[in-house]
Amino acid sequence: MATPAKNRLPRGCRAVGGAKARAMERCRRLFMSRFSSFGYHPFLPSGLQLIQATWERLPSSLRGRTICLTSPFGEPCCLRADLTLAAVAYLGAHHAPQERPLRLCYAERVFRSSPPPGKNFEGTQIGAELLGWEGEGADVEILSLLIRFLISLGISDIIVVLGDITLFRRVLQGIPSESARRLTLALQEGNLSDYRSVVRSLPSRFAAPLEELPFLKGGAEILDQGERLFGYGSVATLKNLKENLDDLGLGDRIRFDLSLARELDYYSGPLFDIYGGPSGMALGGGGRYDTLLSEFGILGQALGFGLNLESLAEASADESRSPLQAMVWTGGLKASQALDQAQRLCDDGFEIELSWQPSEIDSRRLAMLRGFSRWIDLGTRRVVDIATEEIRPLDDFLKEEL
């Protein structure tokens, strides 16, 4: 039987609930808490952006995936496809130069059509931006905070792949713009066949560095090969990042890919991609984008990252409900009494769901369906372990757990 239209979502949209939603919310809370404690201010951007203020500043890879529409006031707009652009626009409009640097963190929806065969056009992204700062410390700050956040989620096998777009720019000097575009796209897609096809079409003087570039991937030894290929001091920024992350005990998470490519007119320095979890899934990435900052008339460095929140939730440690999460049965108490006792449990650190069921059996059955390991009867002040059916006095349980 066909699903009634009133229960359907538009094609490309998804609603997330249950265990996945809980995992996503856990990741979001921890992210916002950790970055806020380091001076990153929560940022809530508009869901609509004016086409005339957005289009030319969007990476070309996003323009074809942007969802355009007209506002109720007749203004040509697009749904927010890029959070970095919104952050930079906010900085330029609301903060004077002497207020910088500005640190922002966010957890928001983004809307962009998926490349075939994908159909989804909405997702949730978390990220942070450090705007208008000069000096090497900004890169180390962002990367160290990010890696430690991922570790706190219990994500296994975290790998940060570092590159630098300025190296690729050196190789592309003198190459026709269309060939440079095709080479960039081939590297982004990992299409070595297309990449070699373009290289073969170029004059022989370009061949040597271009042919070697896609294979400059691995550990710190790759930096020495890069310096030989690109010249003395060319990888100094990457070496400095690795040295600082080593000092922080995070260097073992770092790998290098000197062919890491992004939009050439958008990014302007170090880049990184993040992988993690048992399957090594891609979680997101970021880098330095001083060029975008200058388009808004703002001087200084800018760097940030975005991570797919759903992918983070899938890769993070599976946290079952803790002993301090419970279904709480009101047990026939007066509503005000039940709510007063429930509030005390919450004040003690519990996360609860109240059950107003008249039947104890039905209430415990609901606790099992919800995935709770504990069921509490407020009327008799007892705690039941759902799996073993062990019964304990609530006051004894609280003393032990707290």
Secondary structure, 3 states (H helix, E strand, C coil): CCCCHHHCCCCCCCCCCHHHHHHHHHHHHHHHHHHHCCCCEECCCCCEEEHHHHHHHCCHHHHCCCCEEECCCCCEEEECCCHHHHHHHHHHHHCCHHHCCEEEEEEEEEECCCCCCCCCCEEEEEEEEEEEECCCHHHHHHHHHHHHHHHHCCCCCCEEEEEEHHHHHHHHCCCCHHHHHHHHHHHHHCCHHHHHHHHHCCCHHHHHHHHHHHHCEECCHHHHHHHHHHCCCCCHHHHHHHHHHHHCCCHHHEEEECCCCCCCCCCCCEEEEEEECCCCEEEEEEEECHHHHHHCCCCCEEEEEEEEHHHHHHHCCCCCCCCCEEEEECCCCCHHHHHHHHHHHHHCCCEEEEECCCCHHHHHHHHHHHCCCEEEECCCCEEEECCCCCEEEHHHHHHHHC
